[in-house]
Amino acid sequence: MEKIAMLGGGSWATALTKILSENGARVSWWLRGKDDVQHLRTTRHNPRYLSSVAFDLTRVFPSTDIAEVVKDADWVVLAVPAAFVKEALDKLDRDALKGKRIISAIKGMIPGRNELVTDYAMERFRLKEGCMGVVAGPCHAEEVALEKQSYLTIGSPDVALAEQFCQLLRNRYVRAHAAADLDGIEYCAVMKNIIALTCGIAHGLGYGDNFQAVLVSNAVQEIRRFLHALSPEPRDLSASAYLGDLLVTAYSQFSRNRTFGSMVGRGYSVKSAQLEMNMIAEGYYAVKSIYELNRELKVTMPITSAAYHVLYEKIAPAVELEILKEKLR
């Protein structure tokens, strides 16, 4: 029985815990809230996210003690929102992850550091890249809860490690495959949230499907330029880990980044949209990180720039989209 430490109490952590535990793994599950842990132990349900999912408490062990959760794990899955991952990981000793395999399911960057989660984990815990992996979609946690057919890609420089984690995920409704592109998959997962957020802004302003199709098509080119500047390795951006994840995030009713952007497009302030959603839209933080990284790279990124101007420079969404639409082809 593989021993998994799941860090995070959100919808994606809940979905992955469902998959892994139902496939026979032992999942020690760290959540910050004592009330959430007690609710899980009493009712077998996460009170905040995907509350329809019932867990087998002979395989799932909720706890607020992150060090104890990680202690005996074979795998550590990071599923904390990127804005809080540093706070969570800094609770652990520097040797706490030694000898463990680390999988990041976080589709964001460390705010203020403009750093990928895997890069921060390697630096903080003195880990080698070969023990790291990332999870990519296209896959929404809500559809996992409904057991709808889903596909996952595990990216790692150690393809054998990625394949081992794929084996823990595969079941009747989940297909998983391994890929060697750690950085490309992780950066693409960050950027697709920015694109989805911008699609939401356009939707909130009343732009239609024709414009969104052009926006997403241009986004693929923007992502390609950015990845080539940062990590110029051969990769097929039409694969599901890249394009598929982008499409589902840009178009789906379950996309919190699209929902957040749509609220901003309809006139909500950033703060009011965040409060009403009561969920983290990773794209909000990712926009600032990618925009600041690009100050040195100087890649042409009109979509990312437009989102940054709206969210951080408080340019009216209608004005910024008027400027953006002249830059798209």
N, C-alpha and C positions, 0 to 999 in steps of 0.2 A: 504494500500500500504506500503510494507516494504521499509525502507530507508537504502540504502547501501552506505558506503563510500569505494570507490575503490582507493587504493593507488598504483600507478605505471602506466607507459605508454607503457609497452612492449607487446609482443604478447599474453602472458597468461592473463594479465590484460584486454587486448582488447577482448579476447575470452570470459572471464567470464562476462565482461560488456555486451557483446552481449546476452549471455544466460539469465542473470538476468533481463536486461531491456526488452527483448522480452517476458519474462514471467510475466511482469507487475510491477516489482520493480522500485523504483525511485533510480537512481544511480548518486551520486555526485562523480565525477572522478577527482582525483588529478594527474596532470602531471607536471613535472618540467619545461618544455619548454613553454614559452609564445607563440612562433610561432606555436607549436603543438596545444595548446588550441585554438588559433585563427583559425587555419586550421579546427579543428573539428567543431567549432561553425559556420564556413562559409560553409564548404562542407559536413559535417556529417561523414567524414572519418578520421581515424588516418593516418597521412601522412607517418609514419615510419613502422608500423606493421599491417599486415592483412588489407591492405588499400582497399580491395574489400568490406569490411563490412561497410554498411551504418547504422547510428544510428538515432533513433527517439529522437530529441532534446527536446521533451516534457517529456521525461523520463530520459535522460542522460544529465548531467550538468557538462561540463569540467571546471576546475579551476586550478590555480597555488597556491591557498591559502589553504594549508593543514589543518590549524586549522578550517577554515570555512567549508571545506568538511566534516570533522569529527564531527563537533559540534552537529548536530541534528540526526546523524545516529543511527540506531538500531544495525547495523552490520558494522564492519570495516574489510575489506578484504585487507590483506597485499600481494602485488604482485610486490614489488620492488626487483631487484636483491639483493641477500644476501650481496654483497660487499657494497651496498649503503643503506641498511635498517636502520642501526644505525644513519647515517646522516639524513635520512628522519624523523625517529621517534623522534630524539632529538630536532626537531623543535617544538614538542608539549609539552604543560604543563604536569606535572606528573599526573594531574587529568583528562586529556583530554579523556581518554578511560574508565573512571569510569562508571559502569552500562551498558557498551556496550558488545556485543558478538564479539569476535575476531576470524577471520579465516585466517590462514596463507596459502597462495598458493605458498610460497617460498620453493624451493627444494635445500636449501643450508644452510650454517652456517655463523655466524658472524666472519669474518676473524680477526685474532689477539686474539679474545676471545675464539675461539673454542667452541662456544655456539650455541645451537639451537635457531632459531628465536623466538619460543614460550617462551623459558626460558628467553631470553633477554626481551621480551615484559612484561612478568610477573614481572620481577625484576624492570624494568624501570618505570612501571606504577602501581606497587603494586597490581597486579591482582591475582585472584585465578585461579587454573588450570581448574576449572569447567566452566569458561567462554571462554575457548580456544578451537579451533579446527584446523585441518589441512586438506588440499585437497590433495588427491592422485589420480593417474591415474589408468590404462593406458589411457592417453589422450593427444594428441598433439593439440596445439592451431590451427594449420593449418587445421586439420581435422574438428575442431569445426566450423571454418569459412566456410568450405565446407558442413557443416551439415551432416557429415558422422556419423554413429552410434558410440557413445562413452559411456564410463563408468567411473564414478567417485566414490571414497570412501571418506567420511568425517569422520575423526577420532577425537574423543573427549572423555575424561573421563565421560562427561555428554552425554549419548547416545541420550537423548531427544533433546538436543541442536543440535547435529549432524543431527538428523532426520529433525528438523525444517529447517536447511540449505539445506538438500537434497530436501525438498519440493520446495524450491526456484529455484532449478536447473533443476528439471525433466521436460522434454518436449519430443517432437516427436523423437528426435535423441540423447537425453542424459538420461541415466539411472544413478541413484545415490543411494547408500545405506550407512548406518551408521555403525561405528565400534567404539569399546571402547579403542583401542590401540593408544593413542596419540604419545607416544615416539617411539614405534616401527615403526609406519608408517612414522614418520618424519625422523628418522635416516635412514630408508630404502630408502626414497626418496633422501636423500643426497648421500648415497653410490651407488645407481644405476647409478648416473652420473659419478662417478669414474670408474665404470665397463664399461660404454658406451665409455668413453674417452679411456680406455685401449683397448677396442675392435676396436676403430678407429685407434689407433696406429698400432695394428696388421694388420688391413686392409690396411693402408698406406704402410706397409712394404711388402705387398703381401701375407700375410697369408690368408688361405681360410676359407670356411664355417665349415670344420671339426674342425679346431683349435678354431674357435669362439664358436662352440657348447661346446667344452671342457672348454673353458675359462668361459663361462656363467654358466655352471654347477658347476664349482669350486667356482665361485663367490657367488652362493647361499649358499654354505657351509661357505664361508668367512663371509658373512653377518650374518648367523646364529650364528657363534662363537662370533662375535662382539656384536650382540644384547644380547646374553646370558650373556656376561660379564658386559654389561651396564644396562640391563633391563630384568632380567631373568623371564619374564612372559610367560605363554603359548600362542603361536600364530602360525597360520598355514601359513608358508611362501609360500605355493603354491597358496594362494589367490591372486586375481587380483591386490589388492593394493600393494602387494609385488612383486611376480613373474611377474605378468602382466606388471607392471610399469617398471620393470627391462628389460623385453624382448623388449618392444616397444622402450625404450630408446637405447638399445644396437643394435637394428637391423634397426630402421626406417630411411628413407631418410630425415625425418624432424628433427632428433636428432642433436642439435647443439653440444652436447658433443662428439658424435661420429664423426661429421664433423671436429671439432677442433682436436681430436686425430688423425684422418686420415691425416690432414695437417701436424701435428708434425711428424707422421710416414713417410711422404713423404719428410721431410727435412726442413719444415718451422721452424723458431724459434718461441718460444711462443709469443713474441711480434708481429711478422709479421702475425701469424695466427689470433691473436686477432684483429689486425687492418683490415685484409682482411674480416673477418667475420662480423665486426661491430655489433656483438651481444655478450652477456655475456654467456660463457660456465661455468655454476656453478661448474662443476666438477673440474676445475682448482683450485679454492679456497678450495673446499671440500677436495681435496687430502691432502693438508697441514694440515687442521684442524683434519681430522681423523687420519692421520699419527702421529701427535703430541699427540692426545688423547691416542693413542695406545702405546706410550712410557711408560705410567704407567700401562696400562692394560696388555700389553705383549701378546696379542692375535696373533696367526699365521695368517698373512694377506699378502701373497706374491703378490697378484694383486695390492693392494693399495700401497705396498712398491715399486713395479716396476714403477707404475705411478709417485710416488713421486721422485724416482731417476731420471727419465727422465725429469720431469718438473722443479724440484728444485735443483737437483745436476748435471744436464746437462750431464747425462750419455747417450751415443748414444742409440737411440731407438732399433737399431738392436742388440746391445750388451745386453741390458737389457731384451729384449724378448727372446734371447737365454738362458739367465739364468732362466727366468720365466718358459719357456716351460718344463724345467727339474723338476719343482716343482709341475706341474699339473698332475692330475690323471684322 
